[in-house]
Every structure is written in structure tokens, then in C-alpha cells.
């Protein structure tokens, strides 16, 4: 919107200007960053028994809304504040629609304008006062479109999945070689959060030494002293078969050392399906969770292997509350090209889904990255699909592209990620040394929810319905 200033000579007593504004959680987060005011009463979801819709807007944020009217409308661009009085009569909360009004009550030559200022909610007075400003001396113009966009890095889906675990029992988890600081502390984070009950497998002296270096309490935890990482990995698989562990977590060892025992044909944890890895990503810029597969295990999967990779990801999506996951099979283009194998695989996977060979989701491809996530890009290219522009799961052509995609989401899009190996008897958590506490907890929560779905056939997360038909498809 274009705003044009009004000079002192343009103004008259009684002139009035009004805007409306809905209080949003992001408003409160941004104000906390700018002001340094971290009062939990003013931050969504941080005060006890508080959530996004009951958080109280800071009074000085309410007062700052007058400047939007003064600087944009009355007198407009070029206005300079001289004074402001404020009195607060009630509190505003997230979701409230506020009406902000300024009215000229006095003109003092040569350029001072005195205005009554009011903020109301459904006729109730929230705040009022009086502003004194200097009117612009030259005609000026401002344009809303010139403002850079602002993204608040908030991982609401991580919080939602953690909350879904609150009423689920802690999951007995065999932890392989937690003999390094980050590996052990990640385990203890999940334990303290009530997500897992760890069984620590490895060199007991090293594990206790790491705990002592961080003043971490291991009281009440089972530690099995084992001579090597290989022995610890083998014991983790054995504990699963004995029914003593419902998940396996990677500690301070290479992934292939652990998975060698998971995928063994005799005594391993395979269930007749290809083992694959899924990243669950919560990116602030995306409206829903995004699953990326396979970025860690299968280097150059065949069509047959991709069937299992897709099915594993769909199962996880359902476990995380996506009623009918929409799966985009990625390639460089969105049309089938016999010279690009990934497009042929994508077309075959789509048809296999239609014929019931892949079940539980809607599969479409080939899709390029832009039209998998962007509705406008899909429309521009004339795609008609339930998946294009709204994919829940992205299936990469190979490990390199999947790994690059997942790390781009993490480091360029500020996504919070959880990693899980699927296709085994129990979930396998592949935590990274680079993971922070939030990422570790997220991985534990995803594993707990998946294990619950495996055991019960039901998601513990409130289901997100998908379109039942072609209504709403991109055209």
C-alpha cells in the first residue's frame, strides 16, 4: 500500500485515522527480541497453563501501534514523535482484533500536532493517551512493499509432537556406545523428558567418565559393560529380540557398525522390507512437517528398493498424524524423460500407488523441487495433482541429492530435524554429534510415536485430513 504524508497546512482538528490489527504469536516473539523483554507472561506457550492463544500482549507493544497510524496515515510519512502519554485499561491477547485510532485535537503552529490515541477491542478500551508529533514539512511517500519479509524461526510441529508423547510410556531404548559427551547427553535429554528409558551398552568406564565430566547423574540407569562397539551393537539387537528394548539408538560409533547387525539375515531386525532412513523436518517457512527420504542409507536405490523407501516414509507419516501422506517423487523435471532414470522410476511408483502396490498415501511424480512444494510453481507449469505444491514427503533420486536437500533445509531454512531408520522390527535413532538438545528430543519423540503406531496401529497425534478427492487439486 502507498502512503502519502499530509503537511501541517493540510490538517484540521477532528481529522481521524484508524487501522485494525490482529495480535499474533509472531508479534510477541519479534517484540521480545527487539525489546529484550523475555517476561514469560508475554511469550506464547511459555507461561504455566498458557498457550499461543492466551499469551498476553506486552503493554508497550500495544502502545507502539500508534506509530503505525501516525507514520503511515495521519499525518503520515515524515512524521516525527515529540511526546506520548499512555494509560492501560485492559490486556490484549493473541487472537484479539484491535482497533487503533488517532484523532487531531490541537494544532500548534508552526508544526506541532496533538492527537488523541486509543486502542480498543470490540468497543472495550485497552489503552489511550495523547501524542505530540511534528508534521512533515515536505510531501513524502512510503510503500509497504519495500519492506523486507520477516520469518520467525519457530518450530511449532516439534512442540506438537513432543506434546503428543506426554501420555505415552517412556520407550525402553538400547543405546549403543554412548561413550562421548554429545552422545551421552542426548540420551539423558530424552530420559529426563520422559521419552526413553535408556539401556547403556558399551565401555562402562568411559561412559561413567563422560558422565562425571558433565556432572550427569546415571543413578537408576542400566549399564552393560561391553568390550567393543561391535559387541554393543550386537547386544542392542539381542535386547530387541528379548523384548527388553523397543528401539535402538546410535551413540559414538559409525552408522555402518550399528546397521551391520540390524540388517543381518540371521538374527537381525529386518522384517522383509528394505531398510531406509527418513528425516522429519520442521521448517519455519513451511506450513506442515516435511519428510525427506532417503538421505543416509541407500546410495543409488533401484525401483524395487524405492518401493520400500516410499512405503516406509508413508508409514512414518501416518504415525505422525498425517492421515493420507502426499508423496512427491523428485527429479530434475516434472515430465517423464527416458534419458533420466529417476523420471521413469517416479512414473512407475505413481502407477504402483494407484494399483495398491504402495498403500496409505498418494504418490505422484516425477516432480521437480519447485512444483513439489510451491502451488504457484505447480500452477505455472500446468500440473494437475493432489501432491504437486503440497507434498508431505519428498523422495530423492539418490543419497547425494537427499542428503544435500536435508542439510539445505537444516542450515539454509533453519529446519529442526529428526532422523529415523525404518523397515526394521523397531525404530533405530541415528543421532548426530552436531545435533543440539532440541534435535535429540525431536528424534526421540518421532521414535516414540512410530513405535506406538507399530504396536497399536493408531497415531497418537491428532490426524491431519487430506483431500478425499480431486477437489482442490492444482490446475
MOGIKA-V417981 format. One record per residue. N is the residue number from 0. D_LAST is the distance of its C-alpha to the last C-alpha in Angstrom with 1 decimal. Layout:
n | d_last
N | D_LAST
N | D_LAST
//
This chain:
n | d_last
0 | 30.0
1 | 33.1
2 | 36.5
3 | 39.8
4 | 43.2
5 | 45.9
6 | 49.5
7 | 52.5
8 | 53.5
9 | 50.2
10 | 50.7
11 | 52.5
12 | 53.6
13 | 51.1
14 | 48.0
15 | 45.3
16 | 41.9
17 | 39.5
18 | 36.4
19 | 34.8
20 | 33.8
21 | 32.6
22 | 34.5
23 | 32.3
24 | 33.5
25 | 32.5
26 | 34.9
27 | 37.7
28 | 37.1
29 | 37.0
30 | 40.1
31 | 41.9
32 | 41.3
33 | 42.4
34 | 45.4
35 | 46.5
36 | 46.8
37 | 45.9
38 | 47.2
39 | 45.5
40 | 45.4
41 | 42.9
42 | 40.6
43 | 37.9
44 | 38.8
45 | 42.1
46 | 44.6
47 | 46.0
48 | 44.1
49 | 41.6
50 | 37.9
51 | 35.2
52 | 35.4
53 | 39.2
54 | 40.0
55 | 42.2
56 | 41.3
57 | 44.2
58 | 46.3
59 | 46.4
60 | 42.6
61 | 42.8
62 | 45.4
63 | 43.3
64 | 40.8
65 | 43.3
66 | 42.9
67 | 39.3
68 | 40.5
69 | 43.6
70 | 42.0
71 | 39.0
72 | 40.2
73 | 43.9
74 | 45.6
75 | 42.6
76 | 42.2
77 | 45.6
78 | 47.1
79 | 49.4
80 | 50.5
81 | 54.2
82 | 54.4
83 | 52.6
84 | 54.1
85 | 52.2
86 | 52.9
87 | 50.6
88 | 50.8
89 | 48.1
90 | 45.4
91 | 41.7
92 | 39.3
93 | 35.8
94 | 33.5
95 | 35.9
96 | 34.9
97 | 37.7
98 | 38.8
99 | 40.7
100 | 43.0
101 | 45.6
102 | 48.2
103 | 50.9
104 | 54.4
105 | 56.6
106 | 56.8
107 | 59.4
108 | 60.3
109 | 59.7
110 | 56.2
111 | 55.9
112 | 53.6
113 | 54.1
114 | 51.2
115 | 50.9
116 | 48.0
117 | 46.4
118 | 43.7
119 | 43.0
120 | 40.8
121 | 40.6
122 | 43.9
123 | 45.6
124 | 47.2
125 | 46.1
126 | 47.9
127 | 49.8
128 | 52.0
129 | 52.9
130 | 51.6
131 | 53.6
132 | 51.8
133 | 52.6
134 | 50.6
135 | 49.1
136 | 51.7
137 | 49.2
138 | 45.9
139 | 43.0
140 | 39.2
141 | 36.8
142 | 33.0
143 | 31.0
144 | 28.5
145 | 31.3
146 | 31.6
147 | 30.5
148 | 28.1
149 | 29.9
150 | 28.9
151 | 31.2
152 | 31.7
153 | 31.6
154 | 31.0
155 | 30.3
156 | 29.0
157 | 32.3
158 | 34.2
159 | 32.2
160 | 32.9
161 | 36.5
162 | 36.9
163 | 35.7
164 | 38.5
165 | 41.2
166 | 42.2
167 | 42.0
168 | 45.2
169 | 45.7
170 | 45.0
171 | 47.9
172 | 46.9
173 | 48.9
174 | 48.8
175 | 49.8
176 | 52.1
177 | 51.5
178 | 54.3
179 | 52.7
180 | 52.1
181 | 48.3
182 | 48.1
183 | 50.6
184 | 49.4
185 | 45.9
186 | 47.4
187 | 49.5
188 | 46.5
189 | 44.8
190 | 48.2
191 | 48.9
192 | 45.5
193 | 46.2
194 | 43.5
195 | 45.7
196 | 49.3
197 | 50.1
198 | 52.5
199 | 53.6
200 | 54.4
201 | 56.3
202 | 59.3
203 | 60.6
204 | 62.7
205 | 59.8
206 | 57.6
207 | 60.3
208 | 61.1
209 | 57.5
210 | 57.5
211 | 60.9
212 | 59.6
213 | 57.0
214 | 59.3
215 | 56.8
216 | 58.2
217 | 57.8
218 | 60.0
219 | 58.8
220 | 56.5
221 | 57.3
222 | 58.0
223 | 58.8
224 | 60.8
225 | 59.6
226 | 60.9
227 | 57.7
228 | 53.9
229 | 53.8
230 | 56.0
231 | 53.9
232 | 50.7
233 | 52.5
234 | 53.8
235 | 50.3
236 | 49.1
237 | 52.4
238 | 51.9
239 | 48.5
240 | 50.2
241 | 53.0
242 | 50.6
243 | 51.7
244 | 48.5
245 | 44.9
246 | 43.4
247 | 44.5
248 | 44.2
249 | 44.8
250 | 47.5
251 | 49.3
252 | 48.8
253 | 46.5
254 | 43.5
255 | 44.7
256 | 48.0
257 | 46.4
258 | 43.8
259 | 46.5
260 | 48.0
261 | 44.7
262 | 43.6
263 | 47.1
264 | 47.2
265 | 50.4
266 | 50.4
267 | 47.1
268 | 44.2
269 | 41.7
270 | 40.2
271 | 39.1
272 | 35.9
273 | 35.3
274 | 36.1
275 | 33.3
276 | 32.7
277 | 30.0
278 | 29.7
279 | 28.5
280 | 27.5
281 | 27.5
282 | 26.3
283 | 26.8
284 | 23.8
285 | 21.4
286 | 20.8
287 | 21.6
288 | 23.8
289 | 22.7
290 | 24.5
291 | 25.3
292 | 27.1
293 | 29.4
294 | 31.1
295 | 34.7
296 | 35.9
297 | 34.3
298 | 34.7
299 | 32.9
300 | 31.7
301 | 31.4
302 | 28.7
303 | 31.0
304 | 31.6
305 | 27.9
306 | 27.5
307 | 30.1
308 | 28.7
309 | 25.3
310 | 27.1
311 | 29.4
312 | 26.6
313 | 24.9
314 | 28.3
315 | 28.9
316 | 25.6
317 | 26.6
318 | 30.1
319 | 28.8
320 | 27.1
321 | 23.5
322 | 23.2
323 | 20.6
324 | 20.0
325 | 16.7
326 | 18.0
327 | 16.7
328 | 18.9
329 | 19.6
330 | 20.6
331 | 20.9
332 | 17.9
333 | 14.6
334 | 15.9
335 | 18.9
336 | 22.1
337 | 25.4
338 | 27.2
339 | 25.4
340 | 26.5
341 | 24.1
342 | 21.1
343 | 23.0
344 | 23.9
345 | 20.3
346 | 19.2
347 | 22.4
348 | 21.9
349 | 18.4
350 | 20.1
351 | 23.1
352 | 21.2
353 | 19.8
354 | 23.5
355 | 24.9
356 | 26.7
357 | 25.0
358 | 24.8
359 | 23.9
360 | 20.6
361 | 17.1
362 | 17.2
363 | 14.7
364 | 15.6
365 | 16.6
366 | 14.9
367 | 16.5
368 | 17.8
369 | 15.6
370 | 12.2
371 | 13.9
372 | 14.9
373 | 12.9
374 | 9.6
375 | 10.2
376 | 11.1
377 | 8.1
378 | 5.9
379 | 9.1
380 | 9.3
381 | 6.1
382 | 6.0
383 | 4.7
384 | 7.5
385 | 9.8
386 | 11.7
387 | 9.9
388 | 10.9
389 | 13.1
390 | 15.6
391 | 19.0
392 | 20.7
393 | 20.8
394 | 22.8
395 | 24.5
396 | 25.7
397 | 29.3
398 | 31.6
399 | 31.9
400 | 28.2
401 | 28.0
402 | 31.1
403 | 30.2
404 | 26.8
405 | 28.7
406 | 31.4
407 | 29.1
408 | 27.6
409 | 31.2
410 | 32.8
411 | 30.2
412 | 27.9
413 | 30.9
414 | 29.5
415 | 32.0
416 | 31.9
417 | 33.5
418 | 34.2
419 | 34.8
420 | 35.8
421 | 34.6
422 | 35.6
423 | 39.2
424 | 41.3
425 | 40.8
426 | 38.6
427 | 40.0
428 | 39.7
429 | 39.6
430 | 40.7
431 | 41.2
432 | 44.2
433 | 41.9
434 | 40.4
435 | 41.5
436 | 42.5
437 | 39.1
438 | 37.5
439 | 40.2
440 | 39.9
441 | 36.1
442 | 36.7
443 | 39.4
444 | 37.1
445 | 34.3
446 | 37.1
447 | 38.6
448 | 35.3
449 | 34.6
450 | 38.2
451 | 38.0
452 | 34.9
453 | 36.8
454 | 39.8
455 | 38.3
456 | 34.9
457 | 33.6
458 | 32.0
459 | 34.2
460 | 31.2
461 | 29.5
462 | 26.4
463 | 22.9
464 | 20.8
465 | 17.4
466 | 14.8
467 | 16.7
468 | 13.9
469 | 10.2
470 | 10.4
471 | 8.6
472 | 6.3
473 | 3.8
474 | 0.0
//
